[in-house]
Amino acid sequence: MSLYILDTDHVSLFQRNDSSVVQHLATVAFNSLAVTIVTVEEQIRGYLAVINQATSGEKLIRAYAALQDRVTYFNSIQVLPFDQVANACYETLRPQKIRIGTNDLRIAAIVLAVNGVLVTRNWKDFAQVPHLKLVDWTIL
């Protein structure tokens, strides 16, 4: 059984009820799904920025509600750590001068560390990472 790890973009699509992503998720056992701690970081940072930029009470209420929804979601799904094994993968990838963002490289390292499948639309970047298995659930 494969472990499917949603990248940040696919998590956002799921949270917006993208029909293709929702349909694919319905066919996978919940214990076969995960996200990385990097995705948690990226989403939480985004919502904190929205909170800090809120210009009215109503916007602040909506921003905090959205943050609370994300916290609830991340409490309901397996979150993979950036641990010693992931860091070792990351340290072997860095010298290869793979031209992708730091967080994407960290996500790739975590996926490689658990021999998972990354669920992403970003094949342009992630396909550069050797041995990284990819799938795109926005395509039916």
ZIBELLIN-V957862 format. One record per residue. N is the residue number from 1. RES is the residue in one small letter. SS is DSSP state (~ for helix, > for strand, _ for the rest). OMEGA is omega in radians with two decimals (* if undefined). BURIAL is I if it has 16 or more other ideal C-beta (glycine too) atoms within 10 Angstrom, else O. Layout:
((N RES SS OMEGA BURIAL) (N RES SS OMEGA BURIAL))
This chain:
((1 m _ 3.14 O) (2 s _ 2.99 O) (3 l _ -3.14 I) (4 y > -3.07 I) (5 i > -3.11 I) (6 l > 3.01 I) (7 d _ -3.04 I) (8 t ~ -3.14 I) (9 d ~ 3.14 I) (10 h ~ 3.05 I) (11 v ~ 3.13 I) (12 s ~ 3.11 I) (13 l ~ 3.10 I) (14 f ~ -3.13 I) (15 q ~ 3.08 O) (16 r _ 3.10 O) (17 n _ 3.04 O) (18 d _ -3.00 I) (19 s ~ -3.14 O) (20 s ~ -3.13 O) (21 v ~ 3.14 I) (22 v ~ 3.13 O) (23 q ~ 3.11 O) (24 h ~ -3.14 I) (25 l ~ -3.13 I) (26 a ~ -3.10 O) (27 t _ -3.06 O) (28 v _ 3.08 O) (29 a _ -3.07 O) (30 f ~ 3.13 O) (31 n ~ 3.05 O) (32 s ~ -3.10 O) (33 l > 3.08 I) (34 a > 2.94 I) (35 v > 3.09 I) (36 t > 3.07 I) (37 i ~ 3.10 I) (38 v ~ 3.08 I) (39 t ~ 3.08 I) (40 v ~ 3.13 I) (41 e ~ -3.09 O) (42 e ~ -3.12 I) (43 q ~ -3.13 I) (44 i ~ 3.09 O) (45 r ~ 3.14 O) (46 g ~ -3.14 O) (47 y ~ 3.05 I) (48 l ~ 3.09 O) (49 a ~ 3.11 O) (50 v ~ 3.10 I) (51 i ~ -3.10 O) (52 n ~ -3.13 O) (53 q ~ -3.11 O) (54 a _ -3.07 O) (55 t _ 3.11 O) (56 s _ 3.10 O) (57 g ~ -3.13 O) (58 e ~ 3.11 O) (59 k ~ 3.12 O) (60 l ~ 3.10 O) (61 i ~ 3.13 O) (62 r ~ -3.12 O) (63 a ~ 3.11 I) (64 y ~ 3.10 O) (65 a ~ 3.11 O) (66 a ~ 3.09 I) (67 l ~ 3.13 I) (68 q ~ 3.07 O) (69 d ~ 3.14 O) (70 r ~ 3.12 I) (71 v ~ 3.10 O) (72 t ~ 3.13 O) (73 y ~ -3.10 O) (74 f ~ 3.03 I) (75 n ~ -3.08 O) (76 s ~ -3.07 O) (77 i _ 3.10 I) (78 q > 3.10 O) (79 v > -3.11 O) (80 l > -3.08 I) (81 p _ 2.90 O) (82 f _ -3.02 I) (83 d _ -3.10 O) (84 q ~ -3.13 O) (85 v ~ 3.12 O) (86 a ~ 3.12 I) (87 n ~ 3.10 O) (88 a ~ 3.07 O) (89 c ~ 3.14 I) (90 y ~ -3.11 I) (91 e ~ 3.05 O) (92 t ~ 3.13 O) (93 l ~ -3.05 I) (94 r ~ -3.11 O) (95 p _ -3.13 O) (96 q _ 3.08 O) (97 k _ 3.08 O) (98 i _ -2.99 I) (99 r _ 3.03 O) (100 i _ -3.12 I) (101 g _ -3.12 O) (102 t ~ -3.13 O) (103 n ~ 3.08 O) (104 d ~ 3.10 I) (105 l ~ 3.09 I) (106 r ~ 3.07 I) (107 i ~ 3.14 I) (108 a ~ -3.14 I) (109 a ~ 3.12 I) (110 i ~ 3.14 I) (111 v ~ 3.10 I) (112 l ~ -3.10 I) (113 a ~ -3.13 I) (114 v _ -3.12 I) (115 n _ -3.12 O) (116 g _ 3.10 I) (117 v > 3.14 I) (118 l > 3.10 I) (119 v > -2.99 I) (120 t _ 2.92 I) (121 r _ -3.00 I) (122 n _ 3.14 I) (123 w ~ -3.13 O) (124 k ~ -3.13 O) (125 d ~ -3.02 I) (126 f ~ 3.11 I) (127 a _ 3.10 O) (128 q _ -3.07 I) (129 v _ -3.10 I) (130 p _ 3.04 O) (131 h _ 3.13 O) (132 l _ 3.12 I) (133 k > -3.06 I) (134 l > 2.98 I) (135 v > 3.14 O) (136 d _ -3.12 I) (137 w _ 3.03 I) (138 t _ 3.13 O) (139 i _ 3.13 O) (140 l _ * O))
